[in-house]
């Protein structure tokens, strides 16, 4: 039971990290000032952190016996 729940949480967490990480990088804007390229992110990193926590909890549940 724990392995099934752990694998489901791990997969959901991994999908969340990939999706929200891509969305975070897509919300990054860059511009040049005096020849230097400046990148400013307007994305929200909280969904990425929540996805990482879900992924880690899923891995712990999967590995527990």
PDB file of N, CA, C, O and CB in Angstrom:
ATOM      1  N   UNK A   1       0.821  -1.195   0.000  1.00  0.00           N
ATOM      2  CA  UNK A   1       0.000   0.000   0.000  1.00  0.00           C
ATOM      3  C   UNK A   1       0.865   1.258   0.000  1.00  0.00           C
ATOM      4  O   UNK A   1       0.604   2.203  -0.744  1.00  0.00           O
ATOM      5  CB  UNK A   1      -0.934  -0.002   1.204  1.00  0.00           C
ATOM      6  N   UNK A   2       1.907   1.258   0.853  1.00  0.00           N
ATOM      7  CA  UNK A   2       2.779   2.430   0.910  1.00  0.00           C
ATOM      8  C   UNK A   2       3.552   2.617  -0.393  1.00  0.00           C
ATOM      9  O   UNK A   2       3.794   3.745  -0.822  1.00  0.00           O
ATOM     10  CB  UNK A   2       3.753   2.308   2.080  1.00  0.00           C
ATOM     11  N   UNK A   3       3.935   1.509  -1.015  1.00  0.00           N
ATOM     12  CA  UNK A   3       4.691   1.629  -2.264  1.00  0.00           C
ATOM     13  C   UNK A   3       3.820   2.183  -3.378  1.00  0.00           C
ATOM     14  O   UNK A   3       4.296   2.966  -4.200  1.00  0.00           O
ATOM     15  CB  UNK A   3       5.266   0.274  -2.676  1.00  0.00           C
ATOM     16  N   UNK A   4       2.564   1.793  -3.420  1.00  0.00           N
ATOM     17  CA  UNK A   4       1.664   2.315  -4.448  1.00  0.00           C
ATOM     18  C   UNK A   4       1.427   3.800  -4.247  1.00  0.00           C
ATOM     19  O   UNK A   4       1.518   4.580  -5.195  1.00  0.00           O
ATOM     20  CB  UNK A   4       0.330   1.560  -4.434  1.00  0.00           C
ATOM     21  N   UNK A   5       1.121   4.198  -3.012  1.00  0.00           N
ATOM     22  CA  UNK A   5       0.904   5.606  -2.718  1.00  0.00           C
ATOM     23  C   UNK A   5       2.179   6.415  -2.957  1.00  0.00           C
ATOM     24  O   UNK A   5       2.129   7.529  -3.479  1.00  0.00           O
ATOM     25  CB  UNK A   5       0.426   5.781  -1.275  1.00  0.00           C
ATOM     26  N   UNK A   6       3.310   5.847  -2.570  1.00  0.00           N
ATOM     27  CA  UNK A   6       4.588   6.530  -2.787  1.00  0.00           C
ATOM     28  C   UNK A   6       4.909   6.722  -4.250  1.00  0.00           C
ATOM     29  O   UNK A   6       5.405   7.775  -4.649  1.00  0.00           O
ATOM     30  CB  UNK A   6       5.699   5.765  -2.133  1.00  0.00           C
ATOM     31  N   UNK A   7       4.629   5.711  -5.056  1.00  0.00           N
ATOM     32  CA  UNK A   7       4.920   5.852  -6.488  1.00  0.00           C
ATOM     33  C   UNK A   7       3.993   6.874  -7.141  1.00  0.00           C
ATOM     34  O   UNK A   7       4.418   7.626  -8.018  1.00  0.00           O
ATOM     35  CB  UNK A   7       4.788   4.496  -7.199  1.00  0.00           C
ATOM     36  N   UNK A   8       2.725   6.905  -6.717  1.00  0.00           N
ATOM     37  CA  UNK A   8       1.794   7.894  -7.276  1.00  0.00           C
ATOM     38  C   UNK A   8       2.227   9.303  -6.894  1.00  0.00           C
ATOM     39  O   UNK A   8       2.249  10.194  -7.743  1.00  0.00           O
ATOM     40  CB  UNK A   8       0.352   7.627  -6.785  1.00  0.00           C
ATOM     41  N   UNK A   9       2.575   9.516  -5.613  1.00  0.00           N
ATOM     42  CA  UNK A   9       3.022  10.836  -5.179  1.00  0.00           C
ATOM     43  C   UNK A   9       4.320  11.242  -5.870  1.00  0.00           C
ATOM     44  O   UNK A   9       4.502  12.412  -6.208  1.00  0.00           O
ATOM     45  CB  UNK A   9       3.208  10.857  -3.664  1.00  0.00           C
ATOM     46  N   UNK A  10       5.216  10.294  -6.081  1.00  0.00           N
ATOM     47  CA  UNK A  10       6.475  10.599  -6.755  1.00  0.00           C
ATOM     48  C   UNK A  10       6.243  11.037  -8.196  1.00  0.00           C
ATOM     49  O   UNK A  10       6.857  11.994  -8.669  1.00  0.00           O
ATOM     50  CB  UNK A  10       7.400   9.387  -6.721  1.00  0.00           C
ATOM     51  N   UNK A  11       5.368  10.342  -8.878  1.00  0.00           N
ATOM     52  CA  UNK A  11       5.077  10.693 -10.269  1.00  0.00           C
ATOM     53  C   UNK A  11       4.401  12.060 -10.351  1.00  0.00           C
ATOM     54  O   UNK A  11       4.756  12.879 -11.198  1.00  0.00           O
ATOM     55  CB  UNK A  11       4.185   9.619 -10.922  1.00  0.00           C
ATOM     56  N   UNK A  12       3.432  12.305  -9.474  1.00  0.00           N
ATOM     57  CA  UNK A  12       2.739  13.600  -9.468  1.00  0.00           C
ATOM     58  C   UNK A  12       3.717  14.722  -9.134  1.00  0.00           C
ATOM     59  O   UNK A  12       3.673  15.787  -9.751  1.00  0.00           O
ATOM     60  CB  UNK A  12       1.569  13.590  -8.454  1.00  0.00           C
ATOM     61  N   UNK A  13       4.605  14.491  -8.156  1.00  0.00           N
ATOM     62  CA  UNK A  13       5.602  15.496  -7.788  1.00  0.00           C
ATOM     63  C   UNK A  13       6.568  15.782  -8.914  1.00  0.00           C
ATOM     64  O   UNK A  13       6.916  16.938  -9.154  1.00  0.00           O
ATOM     65  CB  UNK A  13       6.368  15.052  -6.572  1.00  0.00           C
ATOM     66  N   UNK A  14       7.006  14.747  -9.610  1.00  0.00           N
ATOM     67  CA  UNK A  14       7.929  14.934 -10.727  1.00  0.00           C
ATOM     68  C   UNK A  14       7.274  15.703 -11.865  1.00  0.00           C
ATOM     69  O   UNK A  14       7.888  16.594 -12.453  1.00  0.00           O
ATOM     70  CB  UNK A  14       8.429  13.585 -11.232  1.00  0.00           C
ATOM     71  N   UNK A  15       6.028  15.360 -12.175  1.00  0.00           N
ATOM     72  CA  UNK A  15       5.308  16.093 -13.216  1.00  0.00           C
ATOM     73  C   UNK A  15       5.139  17.556 -12.812  1.00  0.00           C
ATOM     74  O   UNK A  15       5.276  18.452 -13.645  1.00  0.00           O
ATOM     75  CB  UNK A  15       3.930  15.446 -13.485  1.00  0.00           C
ATOM     76  N   UNK A  16       4.841  17.800 -11.534  1.00  0.00           N
ATOM     77  CA  UNK A  16       4.692  19.168 -11.049  1.00  0.00           C
ATOM     78  C   UNK A  16       5.980  19.958 -11.143  1.00  0.00           C
ATOM     79  O   UNK A  16       5.968  21.127 -11.528  1.00  0.00           O
ATOM     80  CB  UNK A  16       4.209  19.164  -9.628  1.00  0.00           C
ATOM     81  N   UNK A  17       7.104  19.322 -10.789  1.00  0.00           N
ATOM     82  CA  UNK A  17       8.396  20.006 -10.877  1.00  0.00           C
ATOM     83  C   UNK A  17       8.720  20.369 -12.319  1.00  0.00           C
ATOM     84  O   UNK A  17       9.183  21.476 -12.595  1.00  0.00           O
ATOM     85  CB  UNK A  17       9.511  19.128 -10.292  1.00  0.00           C
ATOM     86  N   UNK A  18       8.478  19.449 -13.229  1.00  0.00           N
ATOM     87  CA  UNK A  18       8.759  19.717 -14.641  1.00  0.00           C
ATOM     88  C   UNK A  18       7.848  20.820 -15.177  1.00  0.00           C
ATOM     89  O   UNK A  18       8.316  21.759 -15.821  1.00  0.00           O
ATOM     90  CB  UNK A  18       8.587  18.436 -15.477  1.00  0.00           C
ATOM     91  N   UNK A  19       6.547  20.703 -14.910  1.00  0.00           N
ATOM     92  CA  UNK A  19       5.587  21.673 -15.440  1.00  0.00           C
ATOM     93  C   UNK A  19       5.816  23.065 -14.861  1.00  0.00           C
ATOM     94  O   UNK A  19       5.932  24.040 -15.603  1.00  0.00           O
ATOM     95  CB  UNK A  19       4.160  21.217 -15.147  1.00  0.00           C
ATOM     96  N   UNK A  20       5.883  23.156 -13.533  1.00  0.00           N
ATOM     97  CA  UNK A  20       6.039  24.469 -12.915  1.00  0.00           C
ATOM     98  C   UNK A  20       7.436  25.038 -13.126  1.00  0.00           C
ATOM     99  O   UNK A  20       7.604  26.257 -13.167  1.00  0.00           O
ATOM    100  CB  UNK A  20       5.739  24.385 -11.433  1.00  0.00           C
ATOM    101  N   UNK A  21       8.441  24.177 -13.261  1.00  0.00           N
ATOM    102  CA  UNK A  21       9.788  24.662 -13.583  1.00  0.00           C
ATOM    103  C   UNK A  21       9.842  25.268 -14.966  1.00  0.00           C
ATOM    104  O   UNK A  21      10.470  26.307 -15.167  1.00  0.00           O
ATOM    105  CB  UNK A  21      10.802  23.534 -13.478  1.00  0.00           C
ATOM    106  N   UNK A  22       9.188  24.629 -15.922  1.00  0.00           N
ATOM    107  CA  UNK A  22       9.120  25.188 -17.279  1.00  0.00           C
ATOM    108  C   UNK A  22       8.361  26.502 -17.285  1.00  0.00           C
ATOM    109  O   UNK A  22       8.768  27.460 -17.943  1.00  0.00           O
ATOM    110  CB  UNK A  22       8.455  24.195 -18.242  1.00  0.00           C
ATOM    111  N   UNK A  23       7.256  26.546 -16.549  1.00  0.00           N
ATOM    112  CA  UNK A  23       6.458  27.768 -16.470  1.00  0.00           C
ATOM    113  C   UNK A  23       7.259  28.890 -15.810  1.00  0.00           C
ATOM    114  O   UNK A  23       7.154  30.045 -16.221  1.00  0.00           O
ATOM    115  CB  UNK A  23       5.154  27.511 -15.690  1.00  0.00           C
ATOM    116  N   UNK A  24       8.053  28.566 -14.798  1.00  0.00           N
ATOM    117  CA  UNK A  24       8.879  29.557 -14.112  1.00  0.00           C
ATOM    118  C   UNK A  24       9.934  30.123 -15.064  1.00  0.00           C
ATOM    119  O   UNK A  24      10.178  31.330 -15.083  1.00  0.00           O
ATOM    120  CB  UNK A  24       9.552  28.933 -12.871  1.00  0.00           C
ATOM    121  N   UNK A  25      10.554  29.248 -15.847  1.00  0.00           N
ATOM    122  CA  UNK A  25      11.573  29.719 -16.779  1.00  0.00           C
ATOM    123  C   UNK A  25      10.956  30.504 -17.933  1.00  0.00           C
ATOM    124  O   UNK A  25      11.599  31.396 -18.487  1.00  0.00           O
ATOM    125  CB  UNK A  25      12.374  28.542 -17.320  1.00  0.00           C
ATOM    126  N   UNK A  26       9.724  30.182 -18.296  1.00  0.00           N
ATOM    127  CA  UNK A  26       9.052  30.926 -19.366  1.00  0.00           C
ATOM    128  C   UNK A  26       8.673  32.336 -18.915  1.00  0.00           C
ATOM    129  O   UNK A  26       8.520  33.234 -19.743  1.00  0.00           O
ATOM    130  CB  UNK A  26       7.800  30.172 -19.830  1.00  0.00           C
ATOM    131  N   UNK A  27       8.523  32.529 -17.614  1.00  0.00           N
ATOM    132  CA  UNK A  27       8.167  33.851 -17.082  1.00  0.00           C
ATOM    133  C   UNK A  27       9.381  34.728 -16.828  1.00  0.00           C
ATOM    134  O   UNK A  27       9.249  35.799 -16.235  1.00  0.00           O
ATOM    135  CB  UNK A  27       7.385  33.698 -15.798  1.00  0.00           C
ATOM    136  N   UNK A  28      10.546  34.306 -17.256  1.00  0.00           N
ATOM    137  CA  UNK A  28      11.767  35.084 -17.074  1.00  0.00           C
ATOM    138  C   UNK A  28      11.936  36.053 -18.243  1.00  0.00           C
ATOM    139  O   UNK A  28      11.819  35.670 -19.407  1.00  0.00           O
ATOM    140  CB  UNK A  28      13.004  34.151 -16.951  1.00  0.00           C
ATOM    141  N   UNK A  29      12.208  37.300 -17.914  1.00  0.00           N
ATOM    142  CA  UNK A  29      12.420  38.326 -18.926  1.00  0.00           C
ATOM    143  C   UNK A  29      13.873  38.778 -18.867  1.00  0.00           C
ATOM    144  O   UNK A  29      14.461  38.857 -17.788  1.00  0.00           O
ATOM    145  CB  UNK A  29      11.452  39.528 -18.721  1.00  0.00           C
ATOM    146  N   UNK A  30      14.441  39.071 -20.011  1.00  0.00           N
ATOM    147  CA  UNK A  30      15.825  39.547 -20.030  1.00  0.00           C
ATOM    148  C   UNK A  30      15.920  40.822 -20.866  1.00  0.00           C
ATOM    149  O   UNK A  30      15.170  41.024 -21.821  1.00  0.00           O
ATOM    150  CB  UNK A  30      16.778  38.455 -20.589  1.00  0.00           C
ATOM    151  N   UNK A  31      16.856  41.663 -20.480  1.00  0.00           N
ATOM    152  CA  UNK A  31      17.096  42.906 -21.211  1.00  0.00           C
ATOM    153  C   UNK A  31      18.568  43.264 -21.055  1.00  0.00           C
ATOM    154  O   UNK A  31      19.269  42.714 -20.205  1.00  0.00           O
ATOM    155  CB  UNK A  31      16.170  44.068 -20.693  1.00  0.00           C
ATOM    156  N   UNK A  32      19.025  44.194 -21.890  1.00  0.00           N
ATOM    157  CA  UNK A  32      20.431  44.583 -21.878  1.00  0.00           C
ATOM    158  C   UNK A  32      20.581  46.009 -21.380  1.00  0.00           C
ATOM    159  O   UNK A  32      19.839  46.914 -21.762  1.00  0.00           O
ATOM    160  CB  UNK A  32      21.045  44.439 -23.275  1.00  0.00           C
ATOM    161  N   UNK A  33      21.569  46.174 -20.515  1.00  0.00           N
ATOM    162  CA  UNK A  33      21.949  47.497 -20.033  1.00  0.00           C
ATOM    163  C   UNK A  33      23.460  47.603 -20.169  1.00  0.00           C
ATOM    164  O   UNK A  33      24.202  46.818 -19.577  1.00  0.00           O
ATOM    165  CB  UNK A  33      21.481  47.737 -18.543  1.00  0.00           C
ATOM    166  N   UNK A  34      23.911  48.572 -20.948  1.00  0.00           N
ATOM    167  CA  UNK A  34      25.344  48.809 -21.171  1.00  0.00           C
ATOM    168  C   UNK A  34      26.080  47.538 -21.608  1.00  0.00           C
ATOM    169  O   UNK A  34      27.218  47.308 -21.197  1.00  0.00           O
ATOM    170  CB  UNK A  34      25.985  49.362 -19.899  1.00  0.00           C
ATOM    171  N   UNK A  35      25.443  46.725 -22.429  1.00  0.00           N
ATOM    172  CA  UNK A  35      26.066  45.518 -22.961  1.00  0.00           C
ATOM    173  C   UNK A  35      25.946  44.303 -22.059  1.00  0.00           C
ATOM    174  O   UNK A  35      26.336  43.207 -22.460  1.00  0.00           O
ATOM    175  CB  UNK A  35      27.495  45.779 -23.226  1.00  0.00           C
ATOM    176  N   UNK A  36      25.415  44.466 -20.843  1.00  0.00           N
ATOM    177  CA  UNK A  36      25.239  43.336 -19.932  1.00  0.00           C
ATOM    178  C   UNK A  36      23.806  42.818 -20.051  1.00  0.00           C
ATOM    179  O   UNK A  36      22.851  43.595 -20.063  1.00  0.00           O
ATOM    180  CB  UNK A  36      25.560  43.748 -18.459  1.00  0.00           C
ATOM    181  N   UNK A  37      23.673  41.510 -20.137  1.00  0.00           N
ATOM    182  CA  UNK A  37      22.359  40.893 -20.252  1.00  0.00           C
ATOM    183  C   UNK A  37      21.819  40.629 -18.845  1.00  0.00           C
ATOM    184  O   UNK A  37      22.432  39.882 -18.082  1.00  0.00           O
ATOM    185  CB  UNK A  37      22.427  39.572 -21.086  1.00  0.00           C
ATOM    186  N   UNK A  38      20.685  41.232 -18.495  1.00  0.00           N
ATOM    187  CA  UNK A  38      20.075  41.112 -17.183  1.00  0.00           C
ATOM    188  C   UNK A  38      18.805  40.268 -17.316  1.00  0.00           C
ATOM    189  O   UNK A  38      17.966  40.532 -18.177  1.00  0.00           O
ATOM    190  CB  UNK A  38      19.760  42.519 -16.578  1.00  0.00           C
ATOM    191  N   UNK A  39      18.669  39.247 -16.455  1.00  0.00           N
ATOM    192  CA  UNK A  39      17.477  38.401 -16.468  1.00  0.00           C
ATOM    193  C   UNK A  39      16.708  38.597 -15.171  1.00  0.00           C
ATOM    194  O   UNK A  39      17.270  38.520 -14.078  1.00  0.00           O
ATOM    195  CB  UNK A  39      17.852  36.908 -16.663  1.00  0.00           C
ATOM    196  N   UNK A  40      15.421  38.849 -15.312  1.00  0.00           N
ATOM    197  CA  UNK A  40      14.551  39.057 -14.159  1.00  0.00           C
ATOM    198  C   UNK A  40      13.405  38.051 -14.259  1.00  0.00           C
ATOM    199  O   UNK A  40      12.718  37.969 -15.277  1.00  0.00           O
ATOM    200  CB  UNK A  40      14.012  40.540 -14.099  1.00  0.00           C
ATOM    201  N   UNK A  41      13.214  37.293 -13.187  1.00  0.00           N
ATOM    202  CA  UNK A  41      12.140  36.317 -13.186  1.00  0.00           C
ATOM    203  C   UNK A  41      10.906  36.895 -12.508  1.00  0.00           C
ATOM    204  O   UNK A  41      10.986  37.437 -11.406  1.00  0.00           O
ATOM    205  CB  UNK A  41      12.583  35.026 -12.488  1.00  0.00           C
ATOM    206  N   UNK A  42       9.773  36.772 -13.175  1.00  0.00           N
ATOM    207  CA  UNK A  42       8.509  37.217 -12.593  1.00  0.00           C
ATOM    208  C   UNK A  42       7.660  36.030 -12.181  1.00  0.00           C
ATOM    209  O   UNK A  42       6.502  36.198 -11.799  1.00  0.00           O
ATOM    210  CB  UNK A  42       7.739  38.097 -13.580  1.00  0.00           C
ATOM    211  N   UNK A  43       8.224  34.830 -12.253  1.00  0.00           N
ATOM    212  CA  UNK A  43       7.477  33.621 -11.920  1.00  0.00           C
ATOM    213  C   UNK A  43       7.386  33.392 -10.426  1.00  0.00           C
ATOM    214  O   UNK A  43       8.101  34.013  -9.640  1.00  0.00           O
ATOM    215  CB  UNK A  43       8.110  32.425 -12.573  1.00  0.00           C
ATOM    216  N   UNK A  44       6.493  32.491 -10.048  1.00  0.00           N
ATOM    217  CA  UNK A  44       6.282  32.135  -8.654  1.00  0.00           C
ATOM    218  C   UNK A  44       6.954  30.791  -8.390  1.00  0.00           C
ATOM    219  O   UNK A  44       6.684  29.819  -9.095  1.00  0.00           O
ATOM    220  CB  UNK A  44       4.764  32.081  -8.309  1.00  0.00           C
ATOM    221  N   UNK A  45       7.814  30.726  -7.396  1.00  0.00           N
ATOM    222  CA  UNK A  45       8.561  29.510  -7.117  1.00  0.00           C
ATOM    223  C   UNK A  45       7.878  28.605  -6.091  1.00  0.00           C
ATOM    224  O   UNK A  45       8.345  27.488  -5.868  1.00  0.00           O
ATOM    225  CB  UNK A  45       9.934  29.867  -6.636  1.00  0.00           C
ATOM    226  N   UNK A  46       6.799  29.046  -5.468  1.00  0.00           N
ATOM    227  CA  UNK A  46       6.114  28.257  -4.441  1.00  0.00           C
ATOM    228  C   UNK A  46       5.564  26.933  -4.995  1.00  0.00           C
ATOM    229  O   UNK A  46       5.726  25.910  -4.330  1.00  0.00           O
ATOM    230  CB  UNK A  46       4.976  29.074  -3.834  1.00  0.00           C
ATOM    231  N   UNK A  47       4.923  26.894  -6.176  1.00  0.00           N
ATOM    232  CA  UNK A  47       4.461  25.599  -6.694  1.00  0.00           C
ATOM    233  C   UNK A  47       5.605  24.613  -6.950  1.00  0.00           C
ATOM    234  O   UNK A  47       5.412  23.402  -6.841  1.00  0.00           O
ATOM    235  CB  UNK A  47       3.685  25.811  -7.980  1.00  0.00           C
ATOM    236  N   UNK A  48       6.780  25.117  -7.285  1.00  0.00           N
ATOM    237  CA  UNK A  48       7.924  24.231  -7.487  1.00  0.00           C
ATOM    238  C   UNK A  48       8.331  23.614  -6.157  1.00  0.00           C
ATOM    239  O   UNK A  48       8.606  22.417  -6.085  1.00  0.00           O
ATOM    240  CB  UNK A  48       9.113  24.995  -8.120  1.00  0.00           C
ATOM    241  N   UNK A  49       8.371  24.420  -5.107  1.00  0.00           N
ATOM    242  CA  UNK A  49       8.740  23.904  -3.783  1.00  0.00           C
ATOM    243  C   UNK A  49       7.727  22.878  -3.287  1.00  0.00           C
ATOM    244  O   UNK A  49       8.110  21.859  -2.713  1.00  0.00           O
ATOM    245  CB  UNK A  49       8.855  25.052  -2.775  1.00  0.00           C
ATOM    246  N   UNK A  50       6.450  23.134  -3.500  1.00  0.00           N
ATOM    247  CA  UNK A  50       5.420  22.178  -3.086  1.00  0.00           C
ATOM    248  C   UNK A  50       5.557  20.876  -3.870  1.00  0.00           C
ATOM    249  O   UNK A  50       5.386  19.795  -3.305  1.00  0.00           O
ATOM    250  CB  UNK A  50       4.011  22.777  -3.284  1.00  0.00           C
ATOM    251  N   UNK A  51       5.858  20.965  -5.150  1.00  0.00           N
ATOM    252  CA  UNK A  51       6.043  19.767  -5.970  1.00  0.00           C
ATOM    253  C   UNK A  51       7.257  18.971  -5.517  1.00  0.00           C
ATOM    254  O   UNK A  51       7.225  17.740  -5.512  1.00  0.00           O
ATOM    255  CB  UNK A  51       6.188  20.145  -7.441  1.00  0.00           C
ATOM    256  N   UNK A  52       8.323  19.659  -5.137  1.00  0.00           N
ATOM    257  CA  UNK A  52       9.515  18.969  -4.644  1.00  0.00           C
ATOM    258  C   UNK A  52       9.205  18.260  -3.325  1.00  0.00           C
ATOM    259  O   UNK A  52       9.653  17.134  -3.109  1.00  0.00           O
ATOM    260  CB  UNK A  52      10.686  19.966  -4.458  1.00  0.00           C
ATOM    261  N   UNK A  53       8.445  18.906  -2.450  1.00  0.00           N
ATOM    262  CA  UNK A  53       8.072  18.274  -1.181  1.00  0.00           C
ATOM    263  C   UNK A  53       7.223  17.037  -1.418  1.00  0.00           C
ATOM    264  O   UNK A  53       7.436  16.009  -0.776  1.00  0.00           O
ATOM    265  CB  UNK A  53       7.317  19.265  -0.288  1.00  0.00           C
ATOM    266  N   UNK A  54       6.261  17.123  -2.335  1.00  0.00           N
ATOM    267  CA  UNK A  54       5.428  15.962  -2.678  1.00  0.00           C
ATOM    268  C   UNK A  54       6.290  14.846  -3.255  1.00  0.00           C
ATOM    269  O   UNK A  54       6.081  13.675  -2.937  1.00  0.00           O
ATOM    270  CB  UNK A  54       4.321  16.359  -3.687  1.00  0.00           C
ATOM    271  N   UNK A  55       7.249  15.193  -4.093  1.00  0.00           N
ATOM    272  CA  UNK A  55       8.151  14.204  -4.680  1.00  0.00           C
ATOM    273  C   UNK A  55       8.973  13.504  -3.601  1.00  0.00           C
ATOM    274  O   UNK A  55       9.103  12.281  -3.625  1.00  0.00           O
ATOM    275  CB  UNK A  55       9.081  14.870  -5.704  1.00  0.00           C
ATOM    276  N   UNK A  56       9.524  14.253  -2.666  1.00  0.00           N
ATOM    277  CA  UNK A  56      10.356  13.677  -1.616  1.00  0.00           C
ATOM    278  C   UNK A  56       9.520  12.793  -0.679  1.00  0.00           C
ATOM    279  O   UNK A  56       9.958  11.707  -0.297  1.00  0.00           O
ATOM    280  CB  UNK A  56      11.054  14.794  -0.817  1.00  0.00           C
ATOM    281  N   UNK A  57       8.328  13.252  -0.312  1.00  0.00           N
ATOM    282  CA  UNK A  57       7.449  12.435   0.537  1.00  0.00           C
ATOM    283  C   UNK A  57       7.078  11.145  -0.185  1.00  0.00           C
ATOM    284  O   UNK A  57       7.048  10.078   0.428  1.00  0.00           O
ATOM    285  CB  UNK A  57       6.169  13.221   0.927  1.00  0.00           C
ATOM    286  N   UNK A  58       6.799  11.235  -1.470  1.00  0.00           N
ATOM    287  CA  UNK A  58       6.493  10.039  -2.248  1.00  0.00           C
ATOM    288  C   UNK A  58       7.657   9.071  -2.298  1.00  0.00           C
ATOM    289  O   UNK A  58       7.461   7.858  -2.211  1.00  0.00           O
ATOM    290  CB  UNK A  58       6.094  10.420  -3.646  1.00  0.00           C
ATOM    291  N   UNK A  59       8.862   9.590  -2.436  1.00  0.00           N
ATOM    292  CA  UNK A  59      10.038   8.710  -2.450  1.00  0.00           C
ATOM    293  C   UNK A  59      10.256   8.043  -1.103  1.00  0.00           C
ATOM    294  O   UNK A  59      10.615   6.867  -1.044  1.00  0.00           O
ATOM    295  CB  UNK A  59      11.284   9.496  -2.841  1.00  0.00           C
ATOM    296  N   UNK A  60      10.040   8.787  -0.010  1.00  0.00           N
ATOM    297  CA  UNK A  60      10.169   8.185   1.318  1.00  0.00           C
ATOM    298  C   UNK A  60       9.117   7.104   1.543  1.00  0.00           C
ATOM    299  O   UNK A  60       9.422   6.052   2.104  1.00  0.00           O
ATOM    300  CB  UNK A  60      10.052   9.259   2.401  1.00  0.00           C
ATOM    301  N   UNK A  61       7.890   7.352   1.114  1.00  0.00           N
ATOM    302  CA  UNK A  61       6.846   6.337   1.250  1.00  0.00           C
ATOM    303  C   UNK A  61       7.151   5.114   0.398  1.00  0.00           C
ATOM    304  O   UNK A  61       6.903   3.983   0.818  1.00  0.00           O
ATOM    305  CB  UNK A  61       5.486   6.916   0.863  1.00  0.00           C
ATOM    306  N   UNK A  62       7.681   5.333  -0.780  1.00  0.00           N
ATOM    307  CA  UNK A  62       8.002   4.220  -1.668  1.00  0.00           C
ATOM    308  C   UNK A  62       9.113   3.349  -1.086  1.00  0.00           C
ATOM    309  O   UNK A  62       9.082   2.125  -1.209  1.00  0.00           O
ATOM    310  CB  UNK A  62       8.412   4.742  -3.045  1.00  0.00           C
ATOM    311  N   UNK A  63      10.095   3.990  -0.451  1.00  0.00           N
ATOM    312  CA  UNK A  63      11.243   3.262   0.092  1.00  0.00           C
ATOM    313  C   UNK A  63      10.953   2.618   1.454  1.00  0.00           C
ATOM    314  O   UNK A  63      11.683   1.716   1.864  1.00  0.00           O
ATOM    315  CB  UNK A  63      12.426   4.200   0.218  1.00  0.00           C
ATOM    316  N   UNK A  64       9.906   3.060   2.162  1.00  0.00           N
ATOM    317  CA  UNK A  64       9.602   2.510   3.469  1.00  0.00           C
ATOM    318  C   UNK A  64       8.968   1.122   3.325  1.00  0.00           C
ATOM    319  O   UNK A  64       8.308   0.814   2.333  1.00  0.00           O
ATOM    320  CB  UNK A  64       8.669   3.456   4.247  1.00  0.00           C
ATOM    321  N   UNK A  65       9.190   0.317   4.333  1.00  0.00           N
ATOM    322  CA  UNK A  65       8.648  -1.052   4.272  1.00  0.00           C
ATOM    323  C   UNK A  65       7.620  -1.285   5.347  1.00  0.00           C
ATOM    324  O   UNK A  65       7.063  -2.378   5.442  1.00  0.00           O
ATOM    325  CB  UNK A  65       9.761  -2.080   4.402  1.00  0.00           C
TER     326      UNK A  65
END
